[in-house]
Amino acid sequence: MDEKKERGRDGNIPENGETDDQEVKSFDVETEDAEEVDHDVQVTDPEQSDEASDEIENIDEDSVHEETFSWEELEPEPKKPKRKGLRGIALFLVFVLIFSTGYGLGSGIAGLRASRTSAPYEAPKSEAETVTPVVVNRAPNLIVDIVDRVGPSIVAIQTEVVGIDAFGNAQLGQSAGSGVVFDRRNDELLLLTNQHVIEGARAIQVTFEDGVTVPAELIGADPETDLAVLKLSRDDFKDPADFERVKTVPFGNSSEVRSGEIAIAIGNPLGLGNSVTQGIISSEQREISTNGRSSVSLIQTDAAINPGNSGGALLNDRGELIGINTIKIADEKVEGIGFAIPINHAIPILEQLVENGEVARPYIGIIGEALGAERAESWGVPEGVLLVRVLMGTPAREAGLKAGDIITEFDGKRITTMEALLGQLYFKKVGEVVTVKGYRDDTEISVTLKLAQRAEE
């Protein structure tokens, strides 16, 4: 019995291959594998082989089973043939490949889903920040209602002018513009327009929205502010009812205008009659220098202002007059940029034109130049107007201003150039009192002066 176990441990199987089927099964080795093993076995002693066979036959089946069972529990599992080892390695590699592929694909799908479903990045908000939706309360027919109400007060102006051709011959020509009815006095209607619209006119004719045409008379004009006032008489209306139907346009407050607000321009572009364009206020205060005049502060808008719109109305969303359309800058690089004279600046001018037919232009009596940023920095003062000379017997001399003083503020407005200073004077009245601030050496100064009328040149 010990000899059998020893043979079993050595793995030597009898050459005759008469091993009991049950014993083969107990080793859990397939017949095909067993045959392969037989070829590898070398038998050194035939007699010992025969004796082993005889002893195996005499062993009881129960003892064989018992002995075989004890081998499996007590002894390590026999080594598998090389062929099975290679198969195991192959299966292991396949498993690794499938696992890695599946993991990579799963990660890619998960990342794709995450990228699609994740919320976009939002910067953290402070606790005090509140998100309030912007609600624009605008009537559906806001502009239509304004045009219906104000349109009849906007007129088309046609003028006859005499020009000289290249050969020196006089020629009769025509020009067109727009005007706004702003006041009614007894039997007269007063219109506000641009001075350049009626400049050099021998005759002026006004056409209302309903086609009624009447002659107009010039009351006064001011080239420096490009404003003019016309008068219409009741007697010039064929039907007195037409005169009575005309309404005036209410004035707004151009100082309250804000960038981004609605702007409505109504005028007579290209002599086509009343036309309406809509835009916004691009800038409530733009310094512009035109026609060689000193800079003036104008309202900038992107509402289309074409030739013929000059003198027309710029309205806010309440149908109030906030400006008189005056010029348009056209350039290939930009869309048209329109400008209007703020109505707050126009009021003192039109009042003088109505009362006197002309504007008494105030002055302070100085000759100055701009103090640039470089010089101002070296002197340790802000930019402003350096007084080169203060004239004798002028408001500036009487107020105590001296040559070498630097003006930085005029009646509450920041001043850096002579053009800006003169632009502020355009809309002041003779006799008005203003405050001027600036520097003398390194000391701040402030004086009060009374504007005087400028002598005619």
Helices and strands as residue ranges (DSSP letters): H 2-10, H 21-26, H 31-40, H 46-58, H 61-74, H 82-117, H 142-150, G 151-153, E 154-164, E 170-185, E 188-193, H 195-198, E 201-207, E 213-222, E 227-233, G 234-236, H 240-245, G 254-256, E 262-267, G 269-271, E 275-288, E 296-301, E 313-315, E 321-331, E 334-342, H 343-356, E 362-363, E 366-371, H 373-379, E 384-390, H 395-399, E 406-410, E 413-414, H 418-425, E 433-440, E 443-450, E 452-453
